[in-house]
Structure formats: structure tokens, C-alpha cells
Amino acid sequence: MKRYINNKLLTLAMLGKHNFISYLIIMSIVTASFMMFFGIVYPDSRFYLHMTRFFLGLADINGIEEWFAVRPLIPLLAALPSTFLWMPAAYGVLNSILWILSSLLMYNITVRITASRQSGLAAALMFATSPPTLLFFGSVMLEAGGTFLHF
């Protein structure tokens, strides 16, 4: 019985080590990826920036009719770092954190479904480096937050 317990603990320790290496690979790839598209401002971004300015008390409510398509949580969360960062950089930081967390969630969900760390790593890396993710997750957009909150 004692040998079984020791083997089980050894297996859990090895699983933790492999997960750590996979997490490190995912975070490294995502970090390298978001540095290429960090803080890009697209034409749609003006609504999100205006909403963040509104939450900071720097803008009035004019133009509210265009806000109906905007989800307010990410602009609200970006308001705090916008007090000490340039506003597109605040979105870049927030979205990059959400991008990393979404990629790690993709890894964990895939490992849980397939029981394969290689499949989990492949799924997370494909998610993290897909063209829509590269273009929109590090920029002044809401896709990173929407994806993370849908997981």
C-alpha cells in the first residue's frame, strides 16, 4: 500500500512538472506574439476608448447610441491602468493578460477532455497564434476579454 501511495505521489509530481513546462511554453509564445500587435488602435476602437474616458470622467455621454454594441466590462477594467498608462497601452496590458489566461484555459480544458498534454499544448498554441488572435487580442479591442469570459 505504501509503495502504491509513493508511486501515486511521484506521478502527481511529474504531472505538475510537465504542466509547468507546458505553461511556460504557452506563456512564452503568447508573450512573443502580443509584442507584435500590442496596443494597435483599429477604427472600432474609438468607441471603446470613448467609453473608457467616460468611466474616468474625461468624456461626456454624447454618442451613447453607438455604445449599444459595446460590452462595458473591458473598457471599465481598462480604466484603472489608464490612470497611469497611455490608454492603448492599458488595453494592451489588460488584453495580453486575458490572452495568456485564455491560452492556459484552452490547454487545461483540452487536457481534461483528451487526457493528452501534447494535444492540450497543440490546441493552446494554435489558439494563441491564430491570425484573429494575433490581430485583435493585444490591441484596443474586446475580443480577448470576450473569449476569456466565454471559457
N, C-alpha and C positions, 0 to 999 in steps of 0.2 A: 504494500500500500504506500509506504514511504517513497519507494522508487517511482511509482506512478505520479505521486504529487510532485516530486522533483522534476520529472520529465515534463509534466504539465506546466510548471513554472518556467522551465527552460524554453518551452515552446512559446509561451506568452512573452517572455523577454525577447526572443528572436523576432516575433511578430512586431513588437514595439520598435525594434531596431530597424526593421525593413520599412515600417511606416514612416519613421523619422527620415530615412533616406529618400523615400518617395516624396514626402512633404518638402524636403529640401530641394529636390529636383524641380518640383512643381513651382515652388516659390521663386526659384532662380529663373526659370523660364518666363514666368509671369512678370517678374521684375524687369528682365531684359526687354520684354515685349512692351510693357506700358511706358518705358522710357522713350520709345519711338514715337508714340502718339499722345504724350502727356499734355493735357490741358488744351487740346485743339478746340477752337470755337467754331461751330457749324452755324448755318443760318437759323436752325431751330433753337439754338442755344440762347438766343436773346430773350425768349420767354422765361427760361429757367434762371437766367441772370437777373432779369427784372423781378422775378418772384423772390429771389434771394435778397435783392436790395430792399424789397418791400418788408421782408422779415427782419431786416436790420434797421428798418425805419428810415432808409435813404431814398425811398421812392414812394409815390402815391399809388392809389389803387386804379388809376387810369389804365385802360387796356385790359380790364378784368374779363371781358368777353372772350378773349383769346386764351385765358387761363383754364377754361373748362377741360381742355385736353391735357393739362399738365397735372401730374401727380405731385402733390406738395411735399412729400416726406423728404426726398433727396435735396431739394432746394432749402428746406428747413434745416436739415443736417449740415449742409454746406455753409450755412450762415455762420456757425460758430468758428470754423477755421478761417472764414473770410474776414474776420475781425483783425487777424494778424498776417494773413497771406493775400496775395493777389487773387481775385475771385476765381479765374480759371484754374489757378494752381490749387485752390481749395477743393474745387470739383475733382481735379486730377488726383489729389491725395485720397479723398473720400472714395472715389470710384476705383482707384487702384487697390485699396484695402478690400473693397467689396469684390473686386475681380479675383484677388488671391483667395478670399474666403469661399467664393463660388467654385473656384477650381478645386479647392480642398474638399468641399462638399461633393462635387462631382466624383472625385476619387473615392471618397468614403461610401457613397451610395452605390457606385459600380462594384466596389469590392464586396459590399454586403450582398448585392444581387448575384454576382458571378462567383464569389469566393476566390477571385484571382487578383493578386496585386498587379500583375502585368496588364490585365485588362483595365483595371482602375487607373493605372498610370497612363495608359494609352488614351483612355476616354478623357481624362483630365487635361492631358497635353493637347489633344485635338480640340477640346473646348477652348482652352486658353489661347491657342494660336490660330483659331479660325478667323477668316477675314472680317466678318462682322464684329467679332470680339476685339480684334486688333484695332479696328477703326473707331469703335464707339465706346469701349469700356474705359478708356483712360481720358476721354475728352469731357467736354461740358455737355453731357447728355445723361439720361436717366436709365439707360439700359443695364448698367452694372447693378444698380440698386433694384431694378425690377426683376432681374434674373436671380439675384441673391434672395430676395424676398419671396420668389416663387418656389425656390427649393424648399 
